[in-house]
Amino acid sequence: MRLGYGLAVLNALVSGVAIYVNSLGVAHFQNAVVYTSLKNGVSGILLLIPFALLSSQRRLYRGLRRRDWGWLVLLALTGGSVPFALYFTGLKMTSPVTGSLGSHLEFVVVALLAVAFLGERLGRSMWAGLAVLLAGVLLSTSLGLVRFNEGTVLIGASTVLFSVGFVVTKHLFQGRLSTMVAMTAQLTLGSAILFAYLATRGELAPIAHLDSLQWSYVVATGVILLLFTVTAFLAIRLIRVAAVTAIGTGAPIVTIAVDLIANRPLHLAGDEAGLVLTFVAVVAILVVGLREEGAAATLATGSAHPKGEGA
C-alpha cells in the first residue's frame, strides 16, 4: 500500500516534468495532434520490445478472452487516442486556461466514477481532502479567462474520456489483467488509432519533414510518457484510482519548481494561494489515503482469520 502511494507521488513528479518538457516540445509543431501521436507512438513501440523478445509476454496475449479484448479496445479509445484528439482540437477553439482547468478537474470525475462503478469507498476525510483540492484548483485558475464555447465542450468530453480510461484500467486490474498488457493496449493500440485519425484527415505528410530538434522532443517526451504510464498503472493496481489522480493534481507545482530551476520567468498572476492550498490538499489526501486503506487492509485481514482459527 505504501508502495502504491509512493508510486502515485512519483507519477505526479513525472507528470510535472512532462508538462514542462511538452510545453517546449509542442511549440515546435504546427499540429499538436501530430506531436502527441508521435510521442505516444514512441511509448507504444518501446512497449512492443518485451512482446517481441519474450515468449512469456506473448503468452499473456494468447490467454486473453474476447471480453478482455473488448475492454482493452475501450481502454485504447478512452485512455490513449480519442481524448487526445478532442483535447487538442478543443484547445484551438478556446483559451489555454480552459484547457488547463479541464485537465485539472479530472480527479473529480475519476472519484465519482470510481465510487459509482468500482465500488471504491472514500471516507469523510478523503472527501474533505478532495473538496479542498478542488478549491485549490479553482483558486489557482484565472476563472475570468475561461471560455464557454464549442472548444470547451470538446475539452470537457476529453476530460470525461480520460477519467473513464483510468477507471477502466482499475477495472481490468481487479480482474487480474497484466499491467504490461493494459499499458500496451493504451499506448500502442491507442497511438495506432491516433495515426489512423491523422491519415483520414490527410495530416501525416508533415512527419516526413521533421527536423532533428523535433524528433529529439518526440523521443524524449515519448520516454517520459512511458515512465508516467508505468508509475500510474502500477499505482492504480495497488491503491484506489481516485487517490492516484488526486495526488497527480499536484503536478503543476512540480512544473513550477522545474521552471525555477531552469531560470524561466514565472507568471503566477496571483495564483500562489491556490497552489499552496493544492499542495496542502495533496499532502492531506496522501496521509488520509494511507490511513484509510491501512485500516481497510487490517479489517480484511481480521475477517480472513476469524477468532479461534489458525491458533
C-alpha positions as CSV (number, residue, x, y, z in Angstrom):
1,M,0.0,0.0,0.0
2,R,2.8,2.4,0.9
3,L,4.4,1.4,-2.4
4,G,1.3,2.4,-4.2
5,Y,1.2,5.9,-2.7
6,G,4.9,6.2,-3.3
7,L,4.3,5.4,-6.9
8,A,1.5,7.9,-7.1
9,V,3.8,10.7,-5.8
10,L,6.5,9.6,-8.3
11,N,3.8,9.8,-11.0
12,A,3.0,13.3,-10.0
13,L,6.7,14.2,-10.2
14,V,7.0,12.7,-13.6
15,S,3.8,14.5,-14.7
16,G,5.2,17.8,-13.6
17,V,8.4,17.3,-15.6
18,A,6.3,16.1,-18.6
19,I,4.2,19.3,-18.5
20,Y,7.3,21.4,-18.7
21,V,9.0,19.4,-21.5
22,N,5.8,19.1,-23.5
23,S,5.3,22.9,-23.3
24,L,8.7,23.2,-25.0
25,G,8.2,20.4,-27.5
26,V,4.7,21.3,-28.7
27,A,5.9,24.8,-29.6
28,H,8.0,23.3,-32.4
29,F,4.9,21.7,-34.1
30,Q,2.2,23.3,-36.1
31,N,-0.2,20.4,-35.4
32,A,-0.3,19.4,-31.8
33,V,-2.2,16.1,-32.6
34,V,0.7,15.1,-34.8
35,Y,3.1,15.8,-31.9
36,T,1.1,13.8,-29.4
37,S,0.6,10.9,-31.8
38,L,4.3,10.7,-32.4
39,K,5.3,10.8,-28.7
40,N,2.6,8.2,-27.9
41,G,3.9,6.1,-30.8
42,V,7.4,6.1,-29.3
43,S,6.0,4.8,-26.0
44,G,3.9,2.3,-27.9
45,I,6.9,1.0,-29.8
46,L,9.0,0.7,-26.6
47,L,6.2,-1.4,-25.1
48,L,6.4,-3.8,-28.0
49,I,10.0,-4.7,-27.3
50,P,9.2,-7.2,-24.4
51,F,6.4,-8.7,-26.6
52,A,8.9,-9.2,-29.4
53,L,11.7,-10.7,-27.3
54,L,9.9,-12.6,-24.5
55,S,7.7,-15.6,-25.2
56,S,6.2,-15.2,-21.7
57,Q,4.8,-11.8,-22.8
58,R,3.3,-13.3,-25.9
59,R,1.6,-15.9,-23.9
60,L,-0.2,-13.2,-21.9
61,Y,-2.0,-12.2,-25.1
62,R,-2.8,-15.7,-26.2
63,G,-4.7,-16.2,-22.9
64,L,-7.0,-13.2,-23.4
65,R,-10.7,-13.8,-23.9
66,R,-12.9,-11.9,-26.3
67,R,-14.3,-9.9,-23.4
68,D,-10.8,-8.9,-22.4
69,W,-10.1,-7.7,-25.9
70,G,-13.2,-5.6,-25.8
71,W,-12.1,-3.9,-22.6
72,L,-8.6,-3.3,-24.0
73,V,-10.0,-1.6,-27.1
74,L,-12.2,0.5,-24.8
75,L,-9.0,1.5,-22.9
76,A,-7.2,2.4,-26.1
77,L,-10.1,4.6,-27.2
78,T,-10.7,6.3,-23.8
79,G,-7.1,6.5,-22.5
80,G,-4.9,6.5,-25.5
81,S,-6.5,8.1,-28.5
82,V,-9.9,9.9,-28.8
83,P,-9.5,12.2,-25.8
84,F,-6.1,13.5,-27.1
85,A,-7.7,14.4,-30.4
86,L,-10.6,16.1,-28.7
87,Y,-8.4,18.0,-26.3
88,F,-6.0,19.5,-28.8
89,T,-8.8,20.2,-31.3
90,G,-10.8,22.0,-28.5
91,L,-7.7,23.9,-27.4
92,K,-7.5,25.5,-30.8
93,M,-11.1,26.9,-30.3
94,T,-10.9,28.1,-26.7
95,S,-8.4,29.6,-24.2
96,P,-5.4,27.8,-22.7
97,V,-6.9,28.4,-19.2
98,T,-10.0,26.5,-20.2
99,G,-7.9,23.6,-21.3
100,S,-5.8,23.6,-18.2
101,L,-8.9,23.7,-16.0
102,G,-10.5,20.8,-17.8
103,S,-7.4,18.6,-17.2
104,H,-7.1,19.7,-13.6
105,L,-10.7,18.7,-12.8
106,E,-10.1,15.1,-14.0
107,F,-9.7,13.9,-10.4
108,V,-13.3,14.9,-9.6
109,V,-14.7,12.9,-12.4
110,V,-12.5,9.9,-11.6
111,A,-13.6,9.9,-7.9
112,L,-17.3,10.0,-8.9
113,L,-16.9,7.2,-11.5
114,A,-14.8,5.1,-9.1
115,V,-17.4,5.3,-6.4
116,A,-20.2,4.6,-8.8
117,F,-18.7,1.8,-10.9
118,L,-15.8,0.3,-9.0
119,G,-17.3,0.5,-5.5
120,E,-14.4,2.4,-4.1
121,R,-15.1,3.7,-0.6
122,L,-14.0,7.2,0.3
123,G,-14.3,8.3,3.9
124,R,-15.4,11.7,5.0
125,S,-11.8,12.8,5.5
126,M,-10.9,11.8,1.9
127,W,-14.0,13.7,0.5
128,A,-12.9,16.7,2.6
129,G,-9.4,16.5,1.1
130,L,-10.9,16.3,-2.4
131,A,-13.1,19.3,-1.7
132,V,-10.0,21.3,-0.5
133,L,-8.1,20.2,-3.6
134,L,-11.0,21.4,-5.8
135,A,-10.9,24.7,-4.0
136,G,-7.2,24.9,-4.6
137,V,-7.5,24.2,-8.3
138,L,-10.2,26.8,-8.8
139,L,-8.3,29.4,-6.7
140,S,-5.2,28.9,-8.8
141,T,-7.1,29.2,-12.1
142,S,-7.8,32.6,-13.7
143,L,-11.5,31.9,-14.0
144,G,-12.1,35.1,-15.8
145,L,-10.1,33.7,-18.8
146,V,-12.3,30.5,-19.0
147,R,-14.3,30.5,-22.2
148,F,-17.5,28.6,-22.8
149,N,-17.9,27.5,-26.5
150,E,-17.6,24.5,-28.7
151,G,-14.0,24.1,-27.8
152,T,-14.9,23.9,-24.1
153,V,-17.3,21.1,-24.9
154,L,-14.6,19.1,-26.6
155,I,-12.2,19.6,-23.7
156,G,-14.9,18.6,-21.3
157,A,-15.5,15.4,-23.3
158,S,-11.8,14.7,-23.3
159,T,-11.7,15.1,-19.5
160,V,-14.5,12.6,-19.1
161,L,-12.9,10.1,-21.5
162,F,-9.5,10.3,-19.8
163,S,-11.3,9.7,-16.5
164,V,-13.1,6.7,-17.9
165,G,-9.8,5.4,-19.1
166,F,-8.4,5.5,-15.5
167,V,-11.5,3.7,-14.2
168,V,-11.3,1.1,-17.0
169,T,-7.7,0.5,-16.1
170,K,-8.6,-0.2,-12.4
171,H,-11.4,-2.5,-13.5
172,L,-9.0,-4.5,-15.6
173,F,-6.6,-4.8,-12.7
174,Q,-9.4,-6.0,-10.4
175,G,-9.8,-8.8,-13.0
176,R,-6.1,-9.6,-12.6
177,L,-5.1,-8.5,-16.1
178,S,-1.4,-8.0,-16.7
179,T,-0.1,-4.4,-16.2
180,M,2.0,-4.8,-19.4
181,V,-1.0,-5.8,-21.5
182,A,-3.0,-2.9,-20.3
183,M,-0.2,-0.4,-20.9
184,T,0.4,-1.8,-24.4
185,A,-3.3,-1.5,-25.2
186,Q,-3.5,2.1,-24.1
187,L,-0.3,3.3,-25.8
188,T,0.4,1.0,-28.7
189,L,-3.1,0.4,-29.9
190,G,-4.1,4.0,-28.8
191,S,-1.3,5.6,-30.9
192,A,-2.3,3.4,-33.9
193,I,-5.8,4.8,-33.6
194,L,-4.4,8.3,-33.5
195,F,-2.3,7.8,-36.6
196,A,-5.4,6.4,-38.4
197,Y,-7.2,9.5,-37.4
198,L,-4.4,11.7,-38.9
199,A,-4.4,9.6,-42.1
200,T,-8.2,10.2,-42.6
201,R,-7.5,13.9,-42.3
202,G,-4.5,13.8,-44.6
203,E,-2.2,15.2,-41.9
204,L,0.6,12.6,-41.9
205,A,2.7,14.3,-44.6
206,P,4.5,16.8,-42.2
207,I,6.0,13.8,-40.3
208,A,8.4,13.2,-43.2
209,H,9.8,16.7,-42.9
210,L,10.5,16.8,-39.2
211,D,14.0,18.1,-38.2
212,S,16.4,16.7,-35.6
213,L,15.2,19.0,-32.9
214,Q,11.6,18.0,-33.4
215,W,12.5,14.3,-33.3
216,S,14.5,14.8,-30.2
217,Y,11.5,16.2,-28.4
218,V,9.3,13.4,-29.7
219,V,11.7,10.7,-28.4
220,A,12.3,12.5,-25.1
221,T,8.6,13.1,-24.4
222,G,7.8,9.5,-25.5
223,V,10.1,8.1,-22.9
224,I,8.7,10.4,-20.3
225,L,5.2,9.4,-21.2
226,L,6.2,5.7,-20.8
227,L,7.6,6.4,-17.3
228,F,4.4,8.3,-16.5
229,T,2.2,5.4,-17.6
230,V,4.3,2.8,-15.8
231,T,4.1,4.7,-12.5
232,A,0.4,5.5,-12.9
233,F,-0.6,1.9,-13.8
234,L,1.4,0.3,-11.0
235,A,-0.1,2.8,-8.5
236,I,-3.6,2.2,-9.8
237,R,-3.1,-1.6,-9.4
238,L,-2.1,-1.1,-5.7
239,I,-4.3,1.7,-4.4
240,R,-7.6,3.5,-5.2
241,V,-7.6,5.1,-8.5
242,A,-9.3,8.2,-7.0
243,A,-6.3,8.7,-4.8
244,V,-3.9,8.3,-7.7
245,T,-5.5,11.0,-9.8
246,A,-6.0,13.3,-6.8
247,I,-2.3,13.2,-5.9
248,G,-1.4,13.7,-9.6
249,T,-3.3,17.1,-9.5
250,G,-0.2,18.4,-7.7
251,A,1.9,18.1,-10.9
252,P,1.7,21.8,-11.8
253,I,3.6,22.6,-8.6
254,V,6.4,20.4,-9.8
255,T,6.3,22.2,-13.1
256,I,6.8,25.5,-11.4
257,A,9.8,24.1,-9.5
258,V,11.3,22.9,-12.8
259,D,10.6,26.4,-14.2
260,L,12.6,27.9,-11.3
261,I,15.5,25.5,-11.7
262,A,15.6,26.3,-15.5
263,N,15.5,30.0,-14.6
264,R,12.5,30.6,-16.7
265,P,10.3,33.6,-15.8
266,L,7.2,32.7,-13.9
267,H,3.8,34.3,-14.4
268,L,1.7,33.1,-11.5
269,A,-0.8,36.0,-11.8
270,G,-1.7,35.9,-8.1
271,D,-2.2,32.1,-8.1
272,E,0.1,31.5,-5.1
273,A,-2.7,30.9,-2.6
274,G,-4.4,28.3,-4.8
275,L,-1.1,26.5,-5.3
276,V,-0.4,26.4,-1.6
277,L,-3.9,25.1,-1.0
278,T,-3.4,22.5,-3.7
279,F,-0.2,21.3,-2.1
280,V,-1.8,21.1,1.4
281,A,-4.7,19.1,0.0
282,V,-2.4,16.6,-1.9
283,V,-0.4,16.0,1.3
284,A,-3.7,15.6,3.3
285,I,-5.0,13.1,0.7
286,L,-1.8,11.2,0.9
287,V,-1.9,10.9,4.7
288,V,-5.7,10.2,4.8
289,G,-5.4,7.6,2.0
290,L,-2.6,5.7,3.8
291,R,-4.7,5.7,7.0
292,E,-8.0,4.6,5.4
293,E,-6.5,1.9,3.2
294,G,-4.4,0.7,6.1
295,A,-7.5,0.4,8.2
296,A,-9.3,-1.4,5.4
297,A,-6.4,-3.9,4.9
298,T,-6.3,-4.6,8.7
299,L,-10.1,-5.2,8.7
300,A,-9.8,-7.5,5.7
301,T,-7.0,-9.5,7.3
302,G,-9.1,-9.8,10.5
303,S,-12.1,-11.1,8.5
304,A,-9.9,-13.6,6.7
305,H,-8.7,-15.0,10.1
306,P,-11.7,-15.2,12.4
307,K,-11.1,-15.6,16.2
308,G,-10.3,-19.1,17.1
309,E,-8.8,-20.1,13.7
310,G,-5.2,-20.6,13.0
311,A,-4.3,-20.8,16.7
